[in-house]
Amino acid sequence: MAVRMSPQRFDELVSDALDLVPPKLMAALDNVVVLVEEWHPDEPDVLGIYEGVALTERDSSYGGSLPDAITIYRGALLDVCDTEQDVVDEVAITVIHEIAHHFGIDDERLHELGWG
C-alpha cells in the first residue's frame, strides 16, 4: 500500500537524509545536484539513480562538465512504503546509496555494507 505525502514533506525528508551524511563527506561531494522527480521515465521501480562520473573515475580530462545528478523518485519510494516511517527510512537509504555511487562504491559493496 502506497503512502500519501505532499511533495513538500517528501523534499524535507530528502533534505533530512542529506543532513545524515557526515560533513566531511558532504564537503567532498563535487559538482553534484540532488533532484526529486516523480518516477524514472523508463523503470518505474527505480527508487534513485546517480548519473555522472564517480570521483574514483575522474581524471585530468574531467572539467567543465555538467553537474552529476542524484535523482530520488518520489512516486516509486512512496509506492514501496507502508508508513511514513518507512518513507523516512527508505529515503535515507536511497540518498546515501546514490551518494556512495558518487564516491565510486558499487552496488555489490553497498549490499555488503547493508545499504543495498
C-alpha positions in Angstrom: 0.0 0.0 0.0 1.5 3.3 -1.1 1.9 6.2 1.4 0.4 9.5 0.6 2.7 12.5 1.2 2.9 16.1 -0.1 5.8 16.9 -2.4 7.0 19.5 0.2 7.1 16.9 3.0 9.0 14.5 0.7 11.5 17.2 -0.1 12.0 17.7 3.6 12.8 14.0 4.0 15.4 14.2 1.2 17.0 17.3 2.9 16.9 15.4 6.3 18.6 12.4 4.6 21.4 14.7 3.2 21.9 16.0 6.8 22.7 12.4 7.8 25.8 12.4 5.6 28.9 13.4 7.6 30.0 16.9 6.9 33.4 15.8 5.6 31.7 13.6 3.0 29.3 16.4 2.1 32.2 18.7 1.6 33.8 16.1 -0.7 30.7 16.0 -3.0 32.0 17.6 -6.1 29.8 19.0 -8.9 26.6 17.1 -7.8 23.0 18.2 -7.7 20.3 16.3 -5.9 16.9 16.3 -7.6 13.5 14.8 -6.8 11.3 13.5 -9.7 8.1 11.6 -9.5 9.1 8.4 -11.5 12.0 7.2 -13.5 10.9 7.6 -17.2 11.7 4.0 -18.2 11.9 2.0 -15.0 9.1 2.8 -12.5 10.5 0.6 -9.8 13.8 2.6 -9.6 14.0 4.5 -6.3 17.0 6.6 -7.1 19.8 7.0 -9.6 23.3 8.5 -9.8 24.2 9.9 -13.2 27.7 11.2 -13.7 31.4 10.4 -13.3 32.3 8.9 -9.9 35.2 10.7 -8.1 37.3 7.5 -8.5 36.9 7.6 -12.3 37.6 11.3 -12.8 40.9 12.2 -14.4 42.6 15.3 -16.0 40.0 15.2 -18.8 37.2 15.9 -16.3 36.3 19.5 -16.3 33.7 21.9 -17.3 31.2 19.1 -17.2 27.5 19.5 -16.3 26.9 18.6 -12.6 26.5 14.9 -11.7 22.9 14.3 -10.7 21.4 12.2 -8.0 17.7 11.8 -8.7 15.3 10.5 -6.0 12.0 9.1 -7.3 9.2 10.2 -5.0 6.4 8.1 -6.6 8.5 4.9 -6.6 9.5 5.4 -3.0 6.0 6.2 -1.8 4.8 3.1 -3.7 7.0 0.7 -1.9 6.4 2.0 1.6 3.5 1.3 4.0 4.1 4.0 6.6 5.6 7.5 6.8 8.4 6.0 8.9 9.1 3.5 6.1 9.4 6.5 3.8 11.8 8.3 6.1 14.0 5.2 6.3 13.9 4.4 2.5 14.6 8.0 1.5 17.7 8.0 3.8 18.9 4.6 2.4 18.3 5.7 -1.2 20.0 9.1 -0.8 23.1 7.5 0.9 23.2 4.7 -1.6 23.3 7.2 -4.5 25.9 9.4 -2.8 28.0 6.3 -2.4 28.0 5.8 -6.1 29.4 9.3 -6.5 32.3 8.1 -4.4 32.8 5.0 -6.6 31.2 2.4 -4.4 29.3 -0.1 -6.5 26.0 -1.9 -5.7 27.7 -5.1 -4.7 29.8 -3.4 -2.0 26.7 -1.3 -0.9 24.8 -4.6 -0.4 27.7 -6.0 1.7 27.6 -2.8 3.8 23.8 -3.0 4.3 22.9 -0.1 2.0 21.6 -2.1 -0.9 
